[in-house]
Amino acid sequence: MRDLDELFAALSKSAFRRKFHLQGKDLVYLQTKGLPTVINHARDFIAKRLAPAVIDNDGKQTPFRGHPVFVAQHATACCCRGCLEKWHGIPKGHVLTPDQEAYVIKVIERWLQGEMEKSD
């Protein structure tokens, strides 16, 4: 797991990761429901779609839109186990530990908070 300042500096240099921003329905959803509710959704998504040791459709389990968390996952490379390994140093093949899940949630929350601040 990486230092968040270092991670976000690296993500800002990736043309692919940099292109993700909340807009339209996803932004309105975050503003309407609020960050705490959306983070609760993130916990559920991470537990079901990212935390298992083996994911049948790994690399394709996270939609690109439809919920602010999905956009955040792609923006922060928390979208699949391959990206978690490459960007965050969390290896594939084992169930995420509670600390690793909490780390992923912190990463997503920081990105979502930044998007909310940009929209003000």
C-alpha positions as CSV (number, residue, x, y, z in Angstrom):
1,M,0.0,0.0,0.0
2,R,1.3,3.4,-0.9
3,D,1.4,6.8,0.8
4,L,-1.7,8.6,-0.5
5,D,0.2,11.8,-1.4
6,E,2.7,9.8,-3.5
7,L,-0.1,7.7,-5.0
8,F,-2.2,10.8,-6.1
9,A,1.0,12.4,-7.5
10,A,1.6,9.3,-9.6
11,L,-2.1,9.1,-10.7
12,S,-2.0,12.7,-11.9
13,K,0.8,11.7,-14.3
14,S,-1.3,9.0,-15.9
15,A,-3.3,10.2,-19.0
16,F,-5.8,7.4,-18.5
17,R,-6.4,7.9,-14.8
18,R,-6.5,11.7,-15.2
19,K,-9.4,11.6,-17.6
20,F,-11.9,10.4,-15.0
21,H,-14.1,13.1,-13.3
22,L,-17.6,13.0,-11.8
23,Q,-20.2,14.7,-14.0
24,G,-23.9,14.5,-14.7
25,K,-25.9,12.0,-12.7
26,D,-22.9,10.6,-10.9
27,L,-22.0,14.0,-9.5
28,V,-25.6,14.8,-8.6
29,Y,-25.9,11.5,-6.9
30,L,-22.8,12.2,-4.7
31,Q,-24.0,15.7,-3.9
32,T,-27.6,14.5,-3.1
33,K,-26.7,11.4,-1.1
34,G,-23.6,12.8,0.5
35,L,-20.1,11.4,0.9
36,P,-20.9,9.2,4.0
37,T,-23.6,7.3,2.2
38,V,-21.6,6.9,-1.0
39,I,-18.6,5.6,1.1
40,N,-20.9,3.0,2.6
41,H,-21.8,1.9,-0.9
42,A,-18.1,1.8,-1.6
43,R,-17.5,-0.6,1.3
44,D,-20.1,-2.9,-0.1
45,F,-18.8,-2.7,-3.6
46,I,-15.2,-3.4,-2.5
47,A,-16.2,-6.3,-0.3
48,K,-18.2,-8.0,-3.0
49,R,-16.3,-7.0,-6.2
50,L,-12.6,-6.5,-5.2
51,A,-11.9,-8.3,-1.9
52,P,-12.3,-11.9,-2.9
53,A,-9.1,-13.9,-3.7
54,V,-10.4,-15.0,-7.1
55,I,-12.7,-12.9,-9.2
56,D,-14.2,-14.6,-12.3
57,N,-14.4,-11.4,-14.4
58,D,-11.3,-9.6,-12.9
59,G,-10.5,-6.6,-15.0
60,K,-14.1,-6.2,-16.1
61,Q,-16.0,-6.2,-12.8
62,T,-16.2,-2.4,-12.4
63,P,-18.4,-0.4,-14.8
64,F,-17.1,3.0,-16.0
65,R,-20.2,4.9,-14.9
66,G,-23.5,4.4,-13.1
67,H,-22.3,5.2,-9.6
68,P,-19.6,7.7,-8.3
69,V,-17.7,4.9,-6.7
70,F,-17.2,3.2,-10.0
71,V,-15.7,6.3,-11.5
72,A,-13.5,6.8,-8.5
73,Q,-12.3,3.2,-8.7
74,H,-11.1,3.7,-12.3
75,A,-9.6,7.1,-11.5
76,T,-7.6,5.7,-8.5
77,A,-6.7,2.3,-10.0
78,C,-8.9,0.5,-7.5
79,C,-11.0,-1.1,-10.2
80,C,-9.6,-4.6,-10.4
81,R,-7.0,-6.8,-8.7
82,G,-4.5,-6.2,-11.5
83,C,-4.6,-2.5,-11.0
84,L,-4.4,-2.9,-7.2
85,E,-1.3,-4.9,-7.7
86,K,0.3,-2.6,-10.2
87,W,-0.5,0.7,-8.6
88,H,-0.9,-0.1,-4.9
89,G,1.3,-3.1,-4.3
90,I,-1.6,-5.3,-3.2
91,P,-0.9,-8.7,-4.7
92,K,-3.6,-10.8,-6.4
93,G,-4.6,-14.3,-5.2
94,H,-5.6,-13.6,-1.6
95,V,-8.6,-12.1,0.1
96,L,-8.0,-8.5,0.9
97,T,-7.3,-7.9,4.6
98,P,-9.4,-5.5,6.6
99,D,-6.5,-3.0,6.5
100,Q,-6.3,-3.3,2.7
101,E,-10.0,-2.8,2.3
102,A,-9.8,0.3,4.6
103,Y,-6.9,1.6,2.5
104,V,-8.9,1.2,-0.8
105,I,-11.8,3.1,0.8
106,K,-9.5,5.9,1.9
107,V,-8.2,6.2,-1.6
108,I,-11.7,6.3,-3.1
109,E,-12.9,8.8,-0.4
110,R,-10.0,11.2,-1.0
111,W,-10.7,11.2,-4.8
112,L,-14.5,11.7,-4.2
113,Q,-13.8,14.5,-1.8
114,G,-11.5,16.2,-4.4
115,E,-14.2,15.9,-7.0
116,M,-16.8,17.5,-4.7
117,E,-14.5,20.4,-4.0
118,K,-13.9,21.0,-7.7
119,S,-17.7,21.2,-8.3
120,D,-18.3,23.8,-5.7
